[in-house]
Amino acid sequence: DSTGDWSSDVCSSDLILSARLVTATGDLLTVSPTSHPDLLYAIKGAGQHFGLITSLTLRASPLSSLNSSDGTIWKATAPFPAARIGEVIGAFAPLAAFPEARATGAMIITKSPHGDGSTIVLASLIFFGSSEDANAHFASIKALGPFVWGEKRVSYAHVNDDFDPFCVTGDRKSVV
């Protein structure tokens, strides 16, 4: 958006202002709107195919864009048995049909982090506003009765920490 504030309809790649990368021939390039603009456009869509990116410059947003007085955001993780995927999709569908700009969510199908081999559906929910508004917005998902309703307020820097149990220490995060 033109105000510089965060919005759930902005992709992270849209925030890239410039990048430094090493090409396959070993050249170190700085790409920006004025230097290699076609390459900047390309890495925003498929960055891993054009070279090794060594640094990025991103557009930042003020903490006020989080819509909370303490600079935190509301986050909930709600795991369900894989057999309930239809119900979870049914609860997400109306939210997707009438999106709330302050809310975002993802449904992830993965193995349980408990090592029992079971497959789960993990609803990962984020809301930029009060806990009361967040709970009202995601009430249909909570009403399904997940294994646990892991609700908390976190700083933006820690929004993805809940995925750590699915990752190998020292490795990149990956969702199966």
C-alpha positions, 0 to 999 in steps of 0.5 A: 500500500502507499502509506507504508503500513502493513496490510495482510494483502501485501506479499513479503516480496513486495517489500523488497527495495533492493538486493545484493546477489552473486550470479552463477558467473560469480558477479556481485550485483546490487539490484534496485529499481535503477540498477538491474530493474528486470532482475529485481522484478524477477527475484521478487517472484522466483529469487532462488533461480537468479543467484545467491541473495546475500542481503535484502533492503526491505520497506519497513512499517511503523509499529502503529500498523500492528493496531495494538498499543503494546506493539504485539499481534494476536497469534493462535495455533489450532491443530486438528486431526487430519480427518477433520480437514473438511470441517476446518476448510468449512470454517475458513471459507466464510473468512476467505469470502469476506476477508478482514484486512487485519487478519490472516491465516494458513491451513497447514497439513503436516506430521504431528510434532509429537513423533507419533506419525499422525497427520494433522491440520494446523490452523495458524492464525494472526490478527492485527488488533485486540484479542477480543476482536481476534477471538470474534473474527476466528470464533468459527475455528475455535468452535470446532474444538481443536486439540489445543487453542494456543492463543497469545500475543507476540512481537512481530519478530516472533510470529513464526516461532510456533513452527520451530517444533517442525524444524531441524535445529540449525536447518531451514524451516520446512513444512511437509 
